[in-house]
Amino acid sequence: WIDNVTYTTSQNGIRISNDGCTADQVLNLTVGTKPSDVVTTKSICAGETYTWPANGIVYSTSQNEIRITNDGCTADQILNLTVETKPTDIVTTQSICAGESYKWPLNGIIYSASQSGLRISNDGCTADQVLNLTVGTKPSDIVTNKSICAGDSYKWIDNVTYTTSQNGIRISNDGCTADQVLNLIVALPIRASVITNSVLPELCTGENNGSFSIEISEGIAPYKVSLNKSDGVYEQAIGMEHSFSNISGSKQIVYIKDALDCTFELQVNMPESIALNPVATVNYGCSVNSVKISVDVSTNLNDIDYALDNGSYQKDNLFTNLSPGLHTITARHTNGCSKSTKPFIIEHFEPLELSLTTGELNEIVASATGGGGEYQYSFEDQSFSKDDKFIIYKSGNYKVSIIDKNGCSTTVTQYFAYIDICIPNYFTPNGDGVNDEWGPDCTVNYKNLTYTIIDRYGREIANYHYGQKWDGKYNGKELTSGDYWYVIKLNDPKDHREFVGHFTLYR
């Protein structure tokens, strides 16, 4: 002020007093309030710039409170500038099939080839658009290679049934899906035949030595075969041929399968084998032996000859007067089959002879020697049996015949005396061990014999059977000496006699 003082704050009534002639100087100083900052807040996109009008400077990066300082009467200028971060790319990832196209909605362009990182650039405030387009590779064809047997059919995925060969039938699909391709082979039928001159038949039934060979063609190799069993075990054929051995029988069926399990049946008719099975039947005649050979009933006897002990062959199947010992006979068929009998023994032969002797009471015993054995006897022309003992009921000449297993027979007639039952005329029941009991003797052949004892008054004292004796008692009491009567009945189907008489009891 005029007082040369510098003031920075408000002053009210500062006075410079002067003389009375001079006016006082008074200072009223007001210090005004500085205006508030003028703040400019601005946002720009990444990559943009901003020119601040307050100073004309161009900014491209964010600024925080850049200040232009003015006098106390003028507000300061402040700039807050934000440069926004550019948004992340918006990526469109798309896959299409081979042969297809894709129209990108953002630019309307149609693409048919793969694109990687195709970009639409936008301002710093807007995300760029990026396209990644993959055009897929069409998958390789799915090829169905199928083989079927002749006469069979195959239904493919197109629901068509095929019966003939097809090559490259195609079902075309979109670029993302493999095409389907069918290659169908209808195999030729299997053919088979017997190789000429390969059949060697089984000559004798049961020898299992037949054989034959076959050749196989067409179908699809390799082949496998089974003999006579369609559901049996199959063996691998060697190349185009196969041989079978150890064969029995005539009719054979070969079941053939190829690589597709296609089948074929080949019937092989081999010559019939011969069932000989010779059996030797030895017969001992009454003077000579003989052996007859029998063979299986299925064999024609006109086609067979025979040999004894590897000797010369003959047509007759009967051999006679063989020497004692071990022998075999071979039967031979015209087809070459030969079989021998089991070894058999010819026994030494003795003529059939019969002798008769006395056995027990009134018994004839027949004894045989020689011949074929297994003797049977006949007594007085009755039926033959194995019983060699006979009972007679009277004296006389008796005829006994014999026959052996060979049918040989002989007869002997011989006199034999009959011994009748023995009836004692007394007994002495005194306990001395001699004649203490009474009963008929010589009765061994009369097992059904009965007898009754009667006293002189006609009273029955006792009734007895074969083998029983009377002790001279009645009801446990001894009877007195005297005569007693008997009635004896033989009761034999061949001897109906009865004996009535008396005897004496002595005490």
Secondary structure as the mmCIF struct_conf table of DSSP 4:
data_model
#
loop_
_struct_conf.conf_type_id
_struct_conf.id
_struct_conf.beg_label_comp_id
_struct_conf.beg_label_asym_id
_struct_conf.beg_label_seq_id
_struct_conf.end_label_comp_id
_struct_conf.end_label_asym_id
_struct_conf.end_label_seq_id
TURN_TY1_P TURN_TY1_P1 ILE A 2 ASP A 3
BEND BEND1 ASN A 4 ASN A 4
BEND BEND2 THR A 9 THR A 9
STRN STRN1 GLN A 11 ILE A 16
TURN_TY1_P TURN_TY1_P2 GLY A 20 CYS A 21
BEND BEND3 THR A 22 THR A 22
HELX_LH_PP_P HELX_LH_PP_P1 ALA A 23 ASP A 24
STRN STRN2 GLN A 25 LEU A 29
HELX_LH_PP_P HELX_LH_PP_P2 GLY A 32 ASP A 37
STRN STRN3 VAL A 38 ILE A 44
TURN_TY1_P TURN_TY1_P3 ALA A 46 GLY A 47
STRN STRN4 TYR A 50 TRP A 52
TURN_TY1_P TURN_TY1_P4 PRO A 53 GLY A 56
STRN STRN5 ILE A 57 TYR A 59
BEND BEND4 THR A 61 THR A 61
STRN STRN6 GLN A 63 ILE A 68
TURN_TY1_P TURN_TY1_P5 GLY A 72 CYS A 73
BEND BEND5 THR A 74 THR A 74
HELX_LH_PP_P HELX_LH_PP_P3 ALA A 75 ASP A 76
STRN STRN7 GLN A 77 VAL A 83
HELX_LH_PP_P HELX_LH_PP_P4 GLU A 84 ASP A 89
STRN STRN8 ILE A 90 ILE A 96
TURN_TY1_P TURN_TY1_P6 ALA A 98 GLY A 99
STRN STRN9 TYR A 102 TRP A 104
TURN_TY1_P TURN_TY1_P7 PRO A 105 GLY A 108
STRN STRN10 ILE A 109 TYR A 111
BEND BEND6 ALA A 113 ALA A 113
STRN STRN11 GLN A 115 ILE A 120
TURN_TY1_P TURN_TY1_P8 GLY A 124 CYS A 125
BEND BEND7 THR A 126 THR A 126
HELX_LH_PP_P HELX_LH_PP_P5 ALA A 127 ASP A 128
STRN STRN12 GLN A 129 VAL A 135
HELX_LH_PP_P HELX_LH_PP_P6 GLY A 136 ASP A 141
STRN STRN13 ILE A 142 ILE A 148
TURN_TY1_P TURN_TY1_P9 ALA A 150 GLY A 151
STRN STRN14 TYR A 154 LYS A 155
TURN_TY1_P TURN_TY1_P10 ILE A 157 ASP A 158
BEND BEND8 ASN A 159 ASN A 159
STRN STRN15 THR A 161 TYR A 162
BEND BEND9 THR A 164 THR A 164
STRN STRN16 GLN A 166 ILE A 171
TURN_TY1_P TURN_TY1_P11 GLY A 175 CYS A 176
BEND BEND10 THR A 177 THR A 177
HELX_LH_PP_P HELX_LH_PP_P7 ALA A 178 ASP A 179
STRN STRN17 GLN A 180 VAL A 186
HELX_LH_PP_P HELX_LH_PP_P8 ALA A 187 ILE A 190
STRN STRN18 ARG A 191 VAL A 194
HELX_LH_PP_P HELX_LH_PP_P9 ILE A 195 ILE A 195
TURN_TY1_P TURN_TY1_P12 THR A 196 ASN A 197
STRN STRN19 LEU A 200 LEU A 200
BEND BEND11 LEU A 203 LEU A 203
STRN STRN20 CYS A 204 CYS A 204
TURN_TY1_P TURN_TY1_P13 THR A 205 GLY A 206
STRN STRN21 GLY A 210 SER A 217
BEND BEND12 GLU A 218 ALA A 221
STRN STRN22 LYS A 224 LEU A 227
BEND BEND13 ASN A 228 ASN A 228
TURN_TY1_P TURN_TY1_P14 SER A 230 ASP A 231
BEND BEND14 GLY A 232 GLY A 232
STRN STRN23 GLU A 235 GLN A 236
STRN STRN24 ILE A 238 ILE A 238
TURN_TY1_P TURN_TY1_P15 GLY A 239 MET A 240
STRN STRN25 GLU A 241 ILE A 247
BEND BEND15 GLY A 249 SER A 250
STRN STRN26 LYS A 251 LYS A 257
TURN_TY1_P TURN_TY1_P16 ALA A 259 LEU A 260
STRN STRN27 THR A 263 ASN A 269
HELX_LH_PP_P HELX_LH_PP_P10 MET A 270 SER A 273
STRN STRN28 ILE A 274 ILE A 274
STRN STRN29 VAL A 279 TYR A 284
BEND BEND16 CYS A 286 SER A 287
STRN STRN30 ASN A 289 SER A 294
TURN_TY1_P TURN_TY1_P17 VAL A 297 SER A 298
BEND BEND17 THR A 299 THR A 299
HELX_RH_3T_P HELX_RH_3T_P1 LEU A 301 ASP A 303
STRN STRN31 ILE A 304 LEU A 308
TURN_TY1_P TURN_TY1_P18 ASP A 309 ASN A 310
STRN STRN32 TYR A 313 GLN A 314
BEND BEND18 LYS A 315 LYS A 315
STRN STRN33 LEU A 318 THR A 320
BEND BEND19 ASN A 321 ASN A 321
HELX_LH_PP_P HELX_LH_PP_P11 LEU A 322 SER A 323
BEND BEND20 PRO A 324 PRO A 324
STRN STRN34 GLY A 325 HIS A 327
STRN STRN35 ILE A 329 HIS A 333
TURN_TY1_P TURN_TY1_P19 THR A 334 ASN A 335
BEND BEND21 GLY A 336 GLY A 336
STRN STRN36 SER A 338 SER A 340
HELX_LH_PP_P HELX_LH_PP_P12 THR A 341 PRO A 343
STRN STRN37 PHE A 344 ILE A 346
HELX_LH_PP_P HELX_LH_PP_P13 GLU A 347 PHE A 349
STRN STRN38 GLU A 353 THR A 358
BEND BEND22 GLU A 360 GLU A 360
TURN_TY1_P TURN_TY1_P20 LEU A 361 ASN A 362
STRN STRN39 GLU A 363 THR A 369
BEND BEND23 GLY A 370 GLY A 370
TURN_TY1_P TURN_TY1_P21 GLY A 371 GLY A 372
BEND BEND24 GLY A 373 GLY A 373
STRN STRN40 GLN A 376 PHE A 379
TURN_TY1_P TURN_TY1_P22 GLU A 380 ASP A 381
STRN STRN41 SER A 385 SER A 385
BEND BEND25 LYS A 386 LYS A 386
STRN STRN42 LYS A 389 ILE A 391
BEND BEND26 TYR A 393 LYS A 394
STRN STRN43 GLY A 396 ILE A 403
TURN_TY1_P TURN_TY1_P23 LYS A 405 ASN A 406
BEND BEND27 GLY A 407 GLY A 407
STRN STRN44 SER A 409 PHE A 416
STRN STRN45 CYS A 422 CYS A 422
BEND BEND28 ASN A 425 ASN A 425
STRN STRN46 TYR A 426 PHE A 427
BEND BEND29 ASN A 430 ASN A 435
BEND BEND30 GLU A 437 GLU A 437
STRN STRN47 TRP A 438 TRP A 438
STRN STRN48 ASP A 441 ASP A 441
BEND BEND31 CYS A 442 CYS A 442
TURN_TY1_P TURN_TY1_P24 VAL A 444 ASN A 445
TURN_TY1_P TURN_TY1_P25 LYS A 447 ASN A 448
STRN STRN49 THR A 450 ILE A 454
TURN_TY1_P TURN_TY1_P26 ARG A 456 TYR A 457
BEND BEND32 GLY A 458 GLY A 458
STRN STRN50 GLU A 460 HIS A 465
TURN_TY1_P TURN_TY1_P27 TYR A 466 GLY A 467
STRN STRN51 TRP A 470 TRP A 470
BEND BEND33 GLY A 472 GLY A 472
STRN STRN52 LYS A 473 TYR A 474
TURN_TY1_P TURN_TY1_P28 ASN A 475 GLY A 476
STRN STRN53 LYS A 477 GLU A 478
HELX_LH_PP_P HELX_LH_PP_P14 LEU A 479 THR A 480
BEND BEND34 SER A 481 SER A 481
STRN STRN54 GLY A 482 LYS A 489
STRN STRN55 ASP A 492 ASP A 492
TURN_TY1_P TURN_TY1_P29 PRO A 493 LYS A 494
STRN STRN56 ASP A 495 ASP A 495
STRN STRN57 GLU A 498 LEU A 505
#
